[in-house]
Amino acid sequence: MISMIGDASHNATARASIQLEHIHKQLQHCFDAPQFTRAHSSHVAIPREALTPLADTLSTHCHADSIHALLRDVVGSPKLLDKIAARSYYHGNGFLKVVLLDRGYKLRLHIWFKGSACEENIHSHRWAFASHVLTGALKSELWTDAANDDTPTLTANEYRYTAEHTQHKNIVKATKQLIGHTALLKQQDITQHAGTSYVMTQDQLHRINHPGQELVATIICTAPTAVLTNRLFPNTDMPKLHPAKLNTTELKQALLRYLAQTHTMPQAA
């Protein structure tokens, strides 16, 4: 019996590792394209059109069937669960963040569970990204700075968020600095349904709204970090900057919960 369990774990690890390596090669091909390399070497924002091949790659190689098969193997692999759990956590904005690959870029699974309503902070990012909706309908808003002649949708405290980073070989924890009051204008409400992909430039202000009536999940690929800071308009004066990482058991339970709710539970070994 122990031998059978060990064989099943080894096989799950091998299958998942092969699939992750295949996905990595496809994504790396996108990042090796001239538009990406020029932007990265010049420390400028990645143009929107350069992100389209990245979204297409997610649609082709990271669709729901593919990712669900991968997660079933991850659940069966204590080795991979331990490695992935060390870089995964419940985000302060209300979703489970599972980092499947960290190769300069990151391939992340985001899950908003049914019954857990949340509204994100309005924010920009330190990197551009492409995303593919695996499950449910993702509801989001696009925001911009209000012009002088606009009637703002809201005025909010703006913070400059600085991510955790290494400076002079020392780890500097994430921080936020109050910039002042900023008038914002909502540009658009968007609903992205399962099977669709989209892109987001790093300077685009946005937020996700999850009413909690259904399970929602996306697979997102973030480009290598372009800058250390981004804009943040928190709903609370004390946004969670240092979420605790998951342990192996917590990650396994969360992934099993997700797979059960998508009716793609792994078969017993």
C-alpha positions in Angstrom: 0.0 0.0 0.0 2.8 2.4 0.9 4.5 1.6 -2.3 1.4 2.3 -4.3 0.9 5.7 -2.6 4.5 6.5 -3.3 4.2 5.6 -6.9 1.0 7.7 -7.3 2.7 10.7 -5.7 5.8 10.3 -7.9 3.6 10.0 -11.0 1.6 13.1 -10.1 4.8 15.1 -9.5 6.2 14.0 -12.8 3.0 14.9 -14.8 2.6 18.3 -13.1 6.3 19.1 -13.6 6.2 18.2 -17.3 3.0 20.4 -17.7 4.5 23.3 -15.8 7.7 23.1 -17.9 5.7 23.1 -21.1 3.7 26.1 -20.0 6.9 27.9 -19.0 8.4 27.4 -22.5 5.3 28.9 -24.1 5.2 31.9 -21.8 9.0 32.5 -22.0 8.6 32.6 -25.8 6.3 35.6 -25.3 8.7 37.4 -23.0 11.5 36.9 -25.4 9.7 38.8 -28.1 11.3 42.1 -29.1 8.6 44.4 -27.7 9.0 42.8 -24.2 12.8 42.8 -24.2 12.9 46.5 -25.4 10.5 47.6 -22.8 12.3 45.7 -20.0 15.8 46.9 -21.0 14.6 50.5 -21.2 12.6 50.3 -18.0 9.4 51.5 -19.7 5.8 50.3 -19.5 5.0 47.3 -21.7 2.7 48.4 -24.5 -0.8 46.9 -24.5 -0.4 45.3 -27.9 2.7 43.3 -26.7 0.5 41.6 -24.1 -1.9 40.1 -26.6 0.3 37.1 -27.4 0.6 36.4 -23.7 -3.2 36.3 -23.4 -3.4 34.0 -26.4 -0.9 31.7 -24.8 -3.0 31.5 -21.6 -6.1 30.7 -23.7 -4.3 27.9 -25.5 -2.2 26.3 -22.8 -3.8 27.4 -19.5 -7.6 26.9 -20.2 -9.8 25.3 -17.6 -9.3 21.6 -18.6 -5.6 22.0 -18.6 -5.3 23.8 -15.3 -7.8 21.5 -13.6 -5.7 18.5 -14.7 -2.6 20.3 -13.4 -4.2 21.0 -10.0 -5.3 17.4 -9.6 -1.7 16.3 -10.0 -0.5 19.1 -7.6 -2.9 17.9 -5.0 -1.4 14.4 -5.4 2.1 15.6 -5.0 3.3 16.5 -1.4 6.6 17.8 -3.0 4.9 20.3 -5.2 2.3 21.3 -2.6 5.1 22.2 -0.2 6.9 24.2 -2.8 3.9 26.1 -4.1 2.4 26.7 -0.6 5.6 28.6 0.4 4.7 31.4 -2.1 0.9 31.3 -1.8 -1.6 33.0 0.5 -5.0 34.5 1.0 -4.7 38.0 -0.5 -5.9 41.0 1.5 -8.2 41.8 -1.4 -10.2 38.7 -0.8 -8.9 35.9 -3.1 -6.7 32.9 -2.8 -3.4 33.5 -4.6 -1.5 30.4 -5.7 1.8 31.0 -7.4 2.3 28.0 -9.8 5.5 29.4 -11.5 8.0 32.0 -10.4 10.5 32.4 -13.2 11.0 36.2 -13.2 7.4 36.4 -14.4 4.7 34.7 -12.3 2.0 32.3 -13.2 -0.7 32.7 -10.6 -4.1 31.0 -9.9 -6.6 33.4 -8.3 -9.7 31.9 -6.6 -12.7 33.8 -5.2 -14.8 31.3 -3.4 -18.5 31.3 -3.4 -20.0 32.8 -0.3 -17.1 35.1 0.4 -18.0 38.5 -1.0 -15.3 41.1 -1.4 -14.5 44.4 -3.1 -10.8 45.1 -3.9 -8.9 48.3 -3.3 -8.6 50.4 -6.3 -5.0 50.0 -7.4 -2.4 49.9 -10.2 0.3 47.3 -10.5 4.1 47.1 -10.6 3.8 44.9 -13.7 1.6 44.4 -16.7 -0.3 41.1 -17.0 -2.6 38.9 -19.0 -5.4 36.8 -17.5 -7.7 34.0 -18.5 -11.0 33.4 -16.7 -11.3 29.7 -15.8 -14.5 29.6 -13.8 -17.5 31.9 -13.3 -17.7 35.6 -14.3 -15.1 38.1 -13.2 -16.6 41.5 -12.4 -14.2 44.5 -12.4 -14.0 48.2 -12.7 -11.6 50.5 -14.6 -10.7 53.9 -13.0 -8.7 56.9 -13.9 -7.7 60.3 -12.4 -10.6 62.8 -12.7 -9.7 65.8 -14.9 -10.3 69.3 -13.6 -13.6 69.6 -15.4 -14.9 66.2 -14.4 -17.3 65.4 -11.6 -15.3 62.7 -9.7 -16.9 59.4 -8.9 -15.1 59.5 -5.5 -12.2 61.2 -3.7 -10.0 58.8 -1.8 -6.7 58.7 0.1 -4.0 57.7 -2.2 -1.0 55.7 -1.0 2.2 54.7 -2.6 2.7 51.0 -2.0 6.3 49.7 -2.1 6.7 46.0 -2.3 9.1 43.9 -0.3 12.5 44.0 -1.8 16.2 43.5 -1.2 18.4 46.5 -0.6 22.1 46.2 0.1 21.5 42.4 0.7 18.9 43.2 3.3 15.2 42.4 3.0 13.0 45.6 3.2 9.4 44.9 4.2 6.4 46.2 2.2 5.3 49.6 3.1 2.6 52.2 2.2 3.0 56.0 2.2 0.1 58.5 2.2 0.3 60.8 -0.9 -2.9 62.8 -0.3 -6.5 63.0 -1.5 -7.1 62.1 -5.2 -10.2 62.6 -7.3 -11.1 59.5 -9.3 -13.5 58.8 -12.1 -14.9 55.3 -12.9 -14.4 54.6 -16.6 -16.2 51.3 -17.1 -17.8 48.2 -15.5 -16.6 45.0 -17.1 -17.7 41.3 -16.8 -15.3 38.7 -18.2 -16.9 35.2 -18.5 -15.2 31.9 -18.3 -13.1 31.1 -21.4 -12.2 34.8 -22.1 -8.8 36.4 -21.7 -7.8 40.0 -21.2 -4.7 42.2 -20.6 -3.9 45.0 -18.2 -1.1 47.5 -18.4 0.7 48.3 -15.2 -0.6 51.9 -14.9 -4.3 51.0 -15.3 -6.3 51.7 -12.1 -8.8 48.9 -11.5 -10.5 46.7 -8.9 -12.3 43.4 -8.8 -15.8 43.1 -7.3 -16.8 39.6 -6.1 -20.4 39.6 -4.9 -19.9 36.0 -3.6 -22.8 34.3 -5.5 -20.6 32.0 -7.5 -17.1 30.6 -7.7 -14.7 32.6 -9.8 -11.1 31.7 -10.8 -8.6 33.1 -13.2 -5.1 32.1 -14.3 -2.9 35.2 -14.5 0.6 35.7 -15.9 2.4 38.8 -14.6 5.3 40.2 -16.5 8.6 40.7 -14.7 8.4 43.6 -12.2 9.0 46.9 -13.8 9.0 49.2 -10.8 9.0 48.8 -7.0 5.9 51.0 -6.3 2.3 51.2 -7.4 -0.8 53.3 -6.6 -3.2 52.1 -3.9 -6.6 53.4 -2.7 -7.4 51.2 0.3 -10.9 50.7 1.6 -9.4 50.7 5.1 -6.6 52.6 6.8 -4.9 49.3 7.6 -4.7 47.2 4.5 -3.1 43.8 4.9 0.5 44.2 3.6 2.0 41.0 5.1 -0.3 38.1 4.6 0.7 34.7 6.1 1.8 32.1 3.6 -0.2 28.9 3.4 1.0 25.6 4.8 0.9 22.4 2.7 -2.3 21.2 4.3 -4.1 24.5 3.9 -3.2 24.7 0.2 -4.3 21.1 -0.4 -7.6 21.7 1.3 -8.2 24.9 -0.7 -7.4 23.3 -4.1 -9.6 20.3 -3.2 -12.4 22.7 -2.4 -12.0 24.5 -5.7 -11.8 21.2 -7.7 -14.9 19.9 -5.9 -16.8 23.1 -6.7 -15.9 22.8 -10.4 -16.8 19.1 -10.3 -13.3 18.0 -11.3 -12.3 16.2 -8.1 -9.3 13.9 -8.5 -10.0 10.2 -8.5 -8.9 8.2 -5.5 -5.5 6.5 -6.0 
